[in-house]
Structure formats: C-alpha cells, structure tokens
C-alpha cells in the first residue's frame, strides 16, 4: 500500500519536499503530517477534494469537524460575499457580532452570555482564565486523553507545548478515581474541564453517569464545570449537554459554528461572564484583532440560521449513528477485532473490539490497523484522518456512504487474516 501511495503521488511528494524548505515538516499543523509524506490538497468542492496529482477524494474528515458545510456551500459563499461587500477589518463593534451571539446563546441555553475568539484553543484558555478569576483558585482538572487545543493537550501524540496551568489530571469515565482526586484538591480547584466525548483522544464517549458525577463534584467543591463542546456541539441542536440534560457553568465552542472560518467562542453563566464587562473596574481584558471579524460572523450566522437548523442536526447525526452501526456490523460479520466508537456524525476506528472507556483501553499496537485503513481508504478515494477519525459533513450523500461501507468491507476482506 505504501509503495503504491508513493508511486501514485509524485506531485504531492514534490510539494512536500519544497514546503519543508520553508516550514519544519512542510506545514503549520502537526496533525496533518504523516509518513511517507502527506498529500498536497489543491482544491475542494461540496464533499470532494482533489490533490496535486489530481486524484479525487470523498471527504470524510471535513476539516476535523469544522467543515460541516462542505467546501462550497452556496449560503456560506453568499454570506462571505455579503461581508466582503460591506468591507472587512471594520475596527469597531459591528452589526453581525450580536446576531451570531444571539443565535449561539439560543442554541445552547447554558451559554447566557458569550464572547468570540479565533480558535477553540483560545476559547478554552479564556474559559479557564475566567474560572480561575471567578473562584480565586488555581488548579484545573482535566482528563488523560483529553484535547482542548494545541497548548492544552493531554492525549497521546507529540510533546505538548502546554500552558503552565496547575493541572490535576483525572482518569476519564472513572467516577471513584475522579471523586477522590476532586476531594483531594477541592479547596484549590477552579475548574473541571471536560469533553463530553473525547474527540482527538479517539471518540471515547463520556458515560452520562460520569458527566453527571462531574456536575455534582464541581458544585460541591465550588469549582466551575466547563464543557469543551468544540467538537461535540454538532451532535444535537443544543450540543451534547442538551442530550445529557447537564448544564455546565461554562461551555467552549469552535469549529463549524464560524461557518468554516476561523472561530472560537466561550460563554456560560451571566455572573461569570460579567468578569469580561469593560464597564466593571478590575474586569478581565479579552483582546483579539480578529475576534469579531465579519467573515466568520457572517458565515456563522448563515450556517446556524439557514443551514444547520435543529432538524438538519438531528438528521445528520442519525445518519452517522446508522453508518457507525453498519460499519460495526461488518466488523462483527468478519470476526475482526475492530470497532468504531463515537456518537452521531463523529466516529473513530480502533483495533480492539472490547469496550473503550478511556485512552488506556486503546492498545498502542492499533497503529498498524489504522495505517492499513488509512492507505486502503485513500486508494479507494476516501479522505479520512490518519488516526482513523471519520466525520460526516452535510454534502455527503447516502450513495457516498454506501460506497464508503463497500470500501470498508473490502478492507475487512483483504486484511482480516493479516490483522488476526
Ligand atoms: N477542543 C476540542 C475538543 C477540539 O477538538 C479542538 C480542535 N480539534 C480544540 C479544542 C481546539 O480548537 P482549535 O483547533 O480551533 O484551536
């Protein structure tokens, strides 16, 4: 598979070599690198991508969830063009910002007040800063396998360049262990930050009882519960929190909510967010030249109000659930020790069939399965993440998903013996 990949991608290889002359590793996002060299993507349209060698791919990664609307949604284009017509870099409060804020707050009722940023990473940094100030405490509880941005990462991977917060690292889906840890640090604990489903960690679903326990523990300890819904907010009209019926004190958002443009948002209880009100002496400063940029605001408004309506959100995630069940049924039928974990439109392949509750349940050896899967899928015209992550975007048709299932069947047929 690897030699076929090298042979069929000479232009991507050339692009990569050239790019390494000006950027370490040839790119500015570590997650996009893979051996022997990554594909150079030249353009996208709808649910399709093309690489430098002009191979066409069906995009089943969707910019790690930010690409929900596909590469050229007419409503998004219209919104961006309208913003361009009004001029960019307006350097002032603008008319679009409060409209998007209102849409987000209506969608996620726990977000009584919110502010925008440029990325999910920033959103989490700001939410943590708010929690520390609000509680006047210093410690931040996170979970092993969690990912809250490039400087807040607790998942396997390259050495993190983490911000120097005083982290307490718990074990995901472990109620007794987490209870003990919270009790040990209760007096100093400012926040518990958690993804309702660990996304980058491999789509590990947070058990409802665990997340409910976190709600109770945070309240008892006087710490704030922060749900990082940067990825999971797309799982239901009101995000994963609405499905669980759990109200966090703060929520962080990003990805598709900016219509596919650079975006982050954080918000929550009005009394906490009041810390950012510049009319109050001693308020927290929150700056960012592009926080309210009209392109993200306009695209975000179009996306939430006209495209990803509550009905569409329900439909897309039901299609994802059906796809995951179908893929898992294929794994069982072939007796393959594989599974897709996840919820709705987000799923991840793993090289074990036993239940995965936390990252320690994932064997390091599964890397080989994921490599085979990745190159097999590319060969069959499907663009997925090297780590086995699959994301449904709106322009994908049922026939695209059928073809994907067939290609996966083929994968199982070819490799079950080798994988056993
Ligand atoms: N939190 C979660 C749960 C994420 O999945 C991500 C991005 N993958 C982030 C935060 C960071 O968002 P961004 O890449 O926009 O900084």
Boltz pocket constraint, residues with backbone or C-beta under 6 A from the ligand:
constraints:
  - pocket:
      binder: B
      contacts: [[A, 64], [A, 118], [A, 119], [A, 120], [A, 121], [A, 122], [A, 124], [A, 147], [A, 148], [A, 149], [A, 150], [A, 195], [A, 197], [A, 199], [A, 200], [A, 228], [A, 229], [A, 230], [A, 231], [A, 254], [A, 255], [A, 263], [A, 264]]
      max_distance: 6.0
